[in-house]
Amino acid sequence: MSRLIAFDFDGVVVDSISVLKSVYYDFLNQFGKKGSDVEFDSLNGPTIDEIVLILKKKYDLEDSFKVLLDKYRGLLTEAYSAVPLIKGIQSVLEDLSNQGMDLALVTSSVRSEVELIFHKHQIDKKFKFIITGNDVKESKPSPEIYLLLKKLSGKNEIWTIEDSDNGIKSAREASINVIYFDHHNSGTTQCVDCRVHDISEIPPILKGIEEAY
């Protein structure tokens, strides 16, 4: 059976969740507004454009959408320059490639942010398919990005590694198998096929699935 392994970006390939949370809080602090962890978690999936639009409407921010977007992206660009990869992800990508599995990156992040990390860590060649927020109209939890992956890859079976409810919902609606990477032991109410706490658990799990077939 032809199998493809997809990876979310933030929180799965790059250890960026804490950095993204800081950007979210710093952005709102500029306007004297106070965010919350619950709201931040709900924004794990939408594109930056959508996040800024949501915050502008909710907090009645007076600056134009373009000005707000530039401010948010400026904070992100600075923050991303220091974001590390998830510990062990390079070995995982190498291991899966050696097992003969095709790999894909599926993220709502914009391509420029992804390329910044890829250039720094030289891991772009590991992925046969790279789909970003620039390639779809609707971000996660919409299934559009995974439906596009299915169309482009033509694979009979796809497994994806996601760390957020929005990502899981997106994959599930596209009938994609989901491995939940619970890096921070936060749990999820979404239905998943497997749950791991360490990214290094993924290759043996997928190898076992392969052998079962």
C-alpha positions in Angstrom: 0.0 0.0 0.0 1.2 3.5 -0.9 1.6 5.5 2.3 2.4 9.1 3.0 3.4 10.6 6.4 2.4 14.2 6.9 3.6 16.6 9.6 2.1 19.8 11.0 4.7 22.5 11.4 4.3 24.6 14.6 4.6 22.3 17.6 5.5 19.2 15.6 8.5 20.1 13.5 9.5 23.3 15.2 9.2 23.9 19.0 7.4 27.2 18.5 4.2 27.1 20.5 5.7 29.0 23.5 7.2 31.6 21.1 3.9 32.0 19.2 2.1 32.4 22.6 4.5 35.2 23.5 3.9 36.9 20.2 0.1 36.7 20.7 0.4 38.3 24.2 2.9 40.9 23.1 0.7 41.9 20.2 -2.3 42.5 22.4 -0.2 44.2 25.1 0.7 46.9 22.6 -3.0 47.9 22.7 -3.5 47.5 26.4 -5.4 44.3 25.9 -5.1 41.0 27.8 -5.3 37.7 26.1 -5.8 34.2 27.5 -4.3 30.8 27.1 -7.7 29.4 26.1 -8.0 32.0 23.3 -4.5 31.3 22.1 -5.2 27.6 21.9 -8.2 28.3 19.8 -6.0 30.2 17.3 -3.7 27.2 16.7 -4.7 26.4 13.2 -5.9 29.6 11.5 -3.5 31.6 9.3 -1.8 34.8 10.6 -4.2 36.9 8.5 -7.2 35.2 10.1 -5.7 35.5 13.6 -5.2 39.3 13.2 -8.7 39.7 11.8 -10.2 37.8 14.7 -8.2 39.9 17.3 -9.1 43.1 15.5 -12.8 42.4 15.7 -12.9 40.9 19.2 -10.8 43.7 20.8 -12.1 46.5 18.6 -8.5 47.5 17.5 -8.6 50.9 15.7 -5.6 50.4 13.5 -6.2 49.2 9.9 -6.0 45.5 9.2 -2.8 46.1 7.1 -1.1 47.9 10.0 -2.1 45.3 12.5 -0.9 42.5 10.2 2.4 44.2 9.7 2.9 44.5 13.4 2.0 40.8 14.0 4.2 39.6 11.2 7.1 41.8 12.5 6.8 40.1 15.9 6.7 36.7 14.3 9.7 37.2 12.0 11.8 38.3 15.0 10.6 35.4 17.1 11.0 32.7 14.4 14.7 33.5 14.0 15.4 31.8 17.3 12.9 29.0 17.2 14.5 25.5 17.5 13.4 22.3 15.9 11.5 19.8 18.1 14.1 17.6 19.8 14.6 14.4 17.7 12.6 15.5 14.7 15.6 15.4 12.3 16.3 11.7 13.3 12.6 10.9 12.8 12.5 12.4 9.3 15.7 10.5 8.4 14.4 7.3 9.8 11.1 7.5 8.0 12.8 8.4 4.7 15.1 5.3 5.1 11.9 3.2 5.6 10.9 4.4 2.1 8.0 6.6 3.2 7.1 9.8 1.4 6.9 12.8 3.7 4.8 16.0 3.6 4.5 19.2 5.5 1.0 20.5 6.0 0.7 23.8 7.8 -1.4 27.0 8.0 1.8 29.0 8.5 2.8 31.1 5.5 5.5 29.8 3.2 8.1 32.5 4.1 8.0 31.4 7.8 8.5 27.8 6.8 11.3 28.6 4.4 13.1 30.6 7.2 13.3 27.5 9.3 14.1 25.2 6.5 16.9 27.3 5.3 18.3 27.5 8.9 18.1 23.7 9.5 18.4 22.3 6.0 15.5 19.9 6.2 13.4 20.9 3.2 14.7 18.1 1.0 13.1 15.6 3.4 9.6 16.6 2.3 8.1 15.5 -1.0 5.2 17.8 -0.6 5.0 21.1 1.2 1.6 22.8 1.6 1.3 26.0 3.4 -1.3 28.6 4.2 -0.5 30.3 0.9 -1.9 27.3 -1.0 -5.4 27.2 0.5 -8.4 29.6 1.0 -9.5 28.1 4.3 -7.1 27.1 7.1 -7.4 24.4 9.7 -9.9 23.2 11.1 -11.2 23.2 7.5 -10.2 20.0 5.8 -9.2 21.9 2.6 -5.4 21.6 3.2 -5.6 17.8 3.7 -7.9 17.3 0.8 -5.4 19.2 -1.3 -2.6 16.9 -0.1 -4.7 13.8 -1.0 -5.2 15.3 -4.5 -1.6 16.2 -5.1 -0.1 13.0 -3.7 -2.6 10.4 -5.0 -1.7 8.3 -2.0 -4.0 5.4 -0.9 -3.2 6.0 2.8 -2.1 9.1 4.7 -1.0 9.4 8.3 -0.5 12.8 9.8 1.1 14.0 13.1 -0.9 16.9 14.7 -0.6 18.6 18.0 -3.8 20.7 18.1 -7.6 20.2 18.1 -7.9 22.3 15.0 -5.3 20.2 13.2 -6.9 17.0 14.2 -10.4 18.2 13.1 -8.9 19.2 9.7 -7.4 15.8 9.2 -10.4 13.8 10.4 -12.8 15.6 8.1 -10.5 14.7 5.2 -10.5 11.0 6.4 -6.8 11.1 7.3 -5.3 8.9 10.1 -4.1 11.0 13.0 -1.2 10.5 15.4 -1.6 13.0 18.2 1.7 14.5 19.4 0.9 15.4 23.0 4.3 17.1 23.6 3.0 19.1 26.6 0.7 16.4 28.0 -2.3 18.7 27.5 -4.7 16.0 26.1 -7.5 16.3 23.5 -11.1 15.5 23.3 -10.7 14.7 19.6 -10.7 11.2 18.2 -7.2 10.1 17.2 -5.6 6.8 16.1 -2.6 7.1 18.3 -1.1 9.4 21.0 2.6 9.9 21.6 4.5 12.2 24.0 7.9 11.9 22.3 8.4 12.5 18.6 10.9 9.6 18.5 8.0 7.1 19.1 6.6 7.7 15.7 9.0 5.7 13.4 8.5 2.4 15.4 4.7 2.9 15.4 4.6 3.5 11.7 6.9 0.5 11.1 4.6 -1.7 13.1 1.6 -0.5 11.0 3.6 -1.3 7.9 4.4 -4.8 9.1 0.8 -5.4 10.1 -0.2 -4.9 6.5 
